[in-house]
Amino acid sequence: MKAYQYRLYPNKEQRTAFARHFGCARFVYNWGLEQKNKAFTDDKKVSCFDLIKLATSTIKKENEWLREVNSQSLQMSLRNLDNAFTKFFKKTAKFPKFKNKYAKQSFQCPQNVKVDFDNNRIRFPKIPGVKVKFSRRFEGKIKTVTVSKVPSGKYFVSILVDDGFPLPAPCNCTKEGSVGVDLGLKDFAILSTGEKIDNPRHIKQSQKRLARAQRKLSRCKKGSNGRAKAKQKVAILHERVASRRNDFLHKLSKRLIDENQAVCLEDLNVSGMIKNKRLAKHIADVGWRTFRIFCEYKAEMYGKNVKIIGRFEPSSKMCSNCGTINRELKLSDREWTCACGVTHDRDVLAANNILIFAFC
């Protein structure tokens, strides 16, 4: 399975059709969440199929405008809701929330999507001939297509394709062919090889522009066209920051996966660390969790390995040469010399210890 994302350029009628699909999918999702919450309170179970039957027999008859959109997109909203609850009970995600029309909008089409590479067009159910910019072609069976609109006003399509090729099996990894990575704030990543990768600090670079745009937005009258334009400008600035961050994380994760048999990371408690009011903005800006996700899916794609160790196992106070632990070190001590005569940089030492614990 591979996913391909392209930019859409719909005309006025197609944008109206997209908005109709976004709204109906959001309405059905929120209705299903309400039914799930009631069942959850009464200690009852409501499956995805129960919701689909109930939606067909009740809300579609009461709301005829739901028939104007693709029915399978509405069913996919309920399937996504069921998956959200499954992730919540597995403790891999938070409890599902109600969707609003001001955040990112999306709907899915599980079938009947036609792609025309020669004319740069893509056909959705009830929305034919949408202009699309194909950055590259693909071959295989289209499984699921997701159309989304970001707050900046841009439209995208994500196509999941089954190319028929199985994922390669993970290769055998050794300590010598692997790298330990210690993530930080001053330096984004410190490798066990001694290399330090600077933190680009994307939000800091755009902080003045964001503050200026947000002040202008706050002065605009609510409901006016000027406020809508100012709001879109703020969204564009945030989108640029997110795009730069993702570009940096994609390039770094790809490089580490290509150069090593395994990438060893620490299981950081990011949700707990972000509660620090003095460092919350900087921790959220670096994207440690996103970097781990990028490394994991790239390793699966290229037959490499990602080893995650416990957050309490490695220590920059433990000598990687003799195993001695120096408990008298303070946070301000960035270098120290062990009794065995080896001088350690604490950041590089932490990366080396991550590599050692990964192969214990």
Secondary structure as GFF3:
##gff-version 3
##sequence-region A 1 360
A	DSSP	beta_strand	2	9	.	.	.	ID=ss1
A	DSSP	alpha_helix	12	41	.	.	.	ID=ss2
A	DSSP	alpha_helix	48	54	.	.	.	ID=ss3
A	DSSP	pi_helix	55	59	.	.	.	ID=ss4
A	DSSP	alpha_helix	60	62	.	.	.	ID=ss5
A	DSSP	three_ten_helix	64	68	.	.	.	ID=ss6
A	DSSP	alpha_helix	71	89	.	.	.	ID=ss7
A	DSSP	beta_strand	105	109	.	.	.	ID=ss8
A	DSSP	beta_strand	114	116	.	.	.	ID=ss9
A	DSSP	beta_strand	121	124	.	.	.	ID=ss10
A	DSSP	beta_strand	127	133	.	.	.	ID=ss11
A	DSSP	beta_strand	141	149	.	.	.	ID=ss12
A	DSSP	beta_strand	155	162	.	.	.	ID=ss13
A	DSSP	beta_strand	178	183	.	.	.	ID=ss14
A	DSSP	beta_strand	187	191	.	.	.	ID=ss15
A	DSSP	beta_strand	196	198	.	.	.	ID=ss16
A	DSSP	alpha_helix	202	205	.	.	.	ID=ss17
A	DSSP	alpha_helix	207	219	.	.	.	ID=ss18
A	DSSP	alpha_helix	225	259	.	.	.	ID=ss19
A	DSSP	beta_strand	262	266	.	.	.	ID=ss20
A	DSSP	alpha_helix	270	273	.	.	.	ID=ss21
A	DSSP	alpha_helix	280	286	.	.	.	ID=ss22
A	DSSP	alpha_helix	288	302	.	.	.	ID=ss23
A	DSSP	beta_strand	305	309	.	.	.	ID=ss24
A	DSSP	beta_strand	335	337	.	.	.	ID=ss25
A	DSSP	beta_strand	343	345	.	.	.	ID=ss26
A	DSSP	alpha_helix	346	358	.	.	.	ID=ss27
###
